[in-house]
Amino acid sequence: MAIHPTAIIEDGARLGADVSVGPFCIVGPKVVLGDRVELKSHVVVTGDTTIGADTCVFPFCCIGEIPQDVKFKGEAAKLVIGERNRIREHVTMNPGTAGGGGITRVGDDGFFLAGCHVAHDATVGDRVIIVNQSAVAGHCVIEDDVIIGGLCGIHQFVRIGRGAIIGALSMVTNDVIPYGLVQGPRGELDGLNLVGLKRRGVARSDITALRVAFQTLKDGEGSFMDRARRMSDETDSEQVAEMMAFILGDTDRNFLTPR
């Protein structure tokens, strides 16, 4: 364990094996740092916050400070961050609130670039990339393998399905289907994340099935939800079934629909 003499580790904090805490860091009394966590310098980790093993937090991050929510009244709340995350400079992540279940969760192997924000009661999956200065608002669900480009805003309660990509400078106000491609100042669903699908080794036949499903959602008979129900009953593609289950699942928002 390597603790710089200028760092403050408050009584009650629990540090795993081989943790490194750099100059001028502050670690609060309810914080748990997993094995080999590294806080570079000038990092504040406070509140009831757990950071998983092999995560690296870069200078001037503020992790676990109280939510930016006027309804927050000091109730018990948690922030749980998984393993092997890279959290770059000036990132902020807040714990939950009573109105949202009291916990914010961040998965494993994420990459959070400089200045991005994860708000109260959000759930962020594994292998998520959030690029510089983007903000995920309260109560959002960001599923696995999502990429959110720079300077984006994700509206509260929005769900973004697995494998979707959000282009830079987009404001996303409605749910995004799995594997969707969203771009534009007021984000529009403009196709599928074909590059991401290929990078993950999804079979050509499954990509073709997704493209057919997307076109059917766009131009098929009946309402958007009618098309989704019909495809859910008819498809034998795992990816298409996942997309339809997402569309037919519970949500507090409408959907971005294919333009």
N, C-alpha and C positions, 0 to 999 in steps of 0.2 A: 504494500500500500504506500502511495506517495501523496502526502498532503503538504501543500505549500504553506510556509509559516504565516502568510498573510490571509489564508483562507479561514473562514469561520464555520465550524461544524458544531451545530447546537446539540445540547444534551438530548438524547433520545433517538437521534438519527442512526440508522443502521446501514453500514457499508459492507459490501461483500468483499471477496478476495481480490487483491490486485487492483483496487479502485485507485484512480488518479484524480486528484482535485487540485487545480491550478491556482495561480495567484488571484486573490481578491474574490474568490467564490464564496457564496453563502449557501449552506445546506441546512434546512429547517429541521425542527425536532421530530416531525412525523414522516420524514422522507426515508425511503428505502432505495438504495442504489445497489443494483445487482453486480455480480462479479465482472470485473474488468471494465466497468463504466468509466469513461473519461470526461471530466469537465475541464475544458481548456483553460479559460480564465474569465473573470468578471461574470460568471454565471450565477443566477439566483434560482435555486430549486427550493420550493416552499410548499406549505399545505400538506395534505394527506396524499403524497405523490410517490408512486413507485416507478422506477426506471429499470427496464430489463437489462440483462447481461450484454456486454459488448456494444453498448450504445455510446456514441460520442456526441457531446454537446459543445458547440463552439461558442466563442466569446459573445457576451452581452445578451444571451438568451434569458428569458424569464419564464420559468416552467412551474406551474402549479399555483400561481397567484390567483386571488379571488376572481370569480367570473365578472365579465363586463355586462352585467344584467341588472337593471334597476330593481328587479324583484328579489334579488339575492339579499337575504337578511342574516347571513352568517351561519346558516345551517351546515351540518356536516356534509362534506362533499369530497369526492376522490378524483384523482387523475391517475390512470394506469397506462403506462407506455411499455410496449413490448421490447423484444431483443433486437440487437444489431441495427438500430436506427441511426441515421446520420442527421443531426439537427443543427443546421448552420446558423450563422450569426443573426442575432436580433429576432429569432423566432419566439413567439409567445404561444403557450398552450394553457388553457384554463380547466379547472375541475368542473364537475357538474353542479346542478342546482336541484332543489327539492322538486320543482315542477317538471324536471326532465329525467328523474330517476336517480339523481345524485352522483353520477359517474360519467366521466369522459374516458373513452378507450381509444388507444392507438395501437395498432398491431405490430407485427415484426417486419424488419427489413425495409422500412420506409426511408425516404429521402426528402427532407423538408428544407428547402432552400431559403436563402437569407430573407428575413423579413416577413415570412408567411405566418398565418395565424390559424390556430385550431380552437374554436370557441367551446363554451360549456355544453355538455351533454351530447357532443358529437361522438360518432363511432367511425373510426377510420380503420380500414382493413389492412391486410398485408401487402407489401411491395407497392405501396402508394407513393407517388411522387407529386409533391406540391411545389411549384416553381415560385421564384422570387415575388414577394409582395402580394401573393394571393391570400384570400381570406375565406375560411370555411365557417359559416355562421352556426349559431346554436341549433342543436337537435338534428343536424344533418347526419346522413349515413353515406359514407364513401366506401364502396365495396373494394375487394381485392383488385390489384393490378390497374387501378385508375391513375391517369396522368392529368393533372390540372396545370395548365400553362400559366405563364407569368401574368400578374396584374388582373387576375380573375376574381370575381365575387360569387360565392355560392350562397344563395338565399337560405334563410333558416327553414328547417324541416324538409329540405330537398334531399332526395335519394339519388345517388349516382351509381348505376349498376356496374358490375364487374367488367373490367377491361375497357371501359369507356375512356375517351380522351377529350379534354376540353381545351380548345385553342386559346391562345393568349388574348387578353383584353376582352374576355367574354363575361357577361353578367348572366348567371344561370338562375332562373326563377322557378323552374319546374323540373320534375323528375327526368332523369336521362336513362334510357334503356341500356342494358348491358351491351357492351361492344359498340356503343354509339359514338359518333363523331360530332362534336358541337363546336360551332365557331360563329363569330360575328359579335358586334358590340352588345346586342341583346341576343344572347345565345340561341341559335337555331340548330335543330337536328339536321345535319347535312350529309349523312351517310353513316358508314361503319368505320371503325378503327382497324382498317385492313392491315396497316403496318404492324400494329400491336398483335393482331391475331397471327400473322406470319412469324413474328419474332418469337412467339410462344409455341410455335410448332403445331398450331391447329391444322388439322388435315384439310386439304383442298376441298374435299367433299363437304365438310362441315362449313367451311367459309362460303361455298356455293349455296348451301342451305340457308345460311344467315342472310345472304344477299337476296335470295328469293323471299324470305320472310320479311325483310325490310321493305321490299317493293310491294309486297302484299299489304303490309301495314299502311303503306302510302296510298295505294291505288285500289285496293280490294273493295268488295261490296260490303255495305253495312257501315256501322260506326267503327271507330278505332278500337273500342273495347270488344265489339262483336268479332272483328277480324282476329284479335288476340285470342279470344275464347275458341274460335274455330281452329286456329293453328295449334293451340295447346292440345286439342283433342286429336289432331291429325298427324302431328310431326313425330318422326322417329330420331330427330337430331337432338343430342344432349344440349347443345348450345342454344338451339331455337327454343327448346322446352324451358331452359333457364330464363331466356328473355321473356317468354310469355308468362312464366310464373312471377317474374318481377313486375310486369305490367298489371297482372291480375291481383297482386298482393296489396296489403293495406298501405295507404299513403295519406298524407295530409296535404298533398299538392296535386295539381294536374300534371300532365306529361308534356314535354317537348315532343311534338309529332313531326314526322317527316315532311319537309316542305316540297 
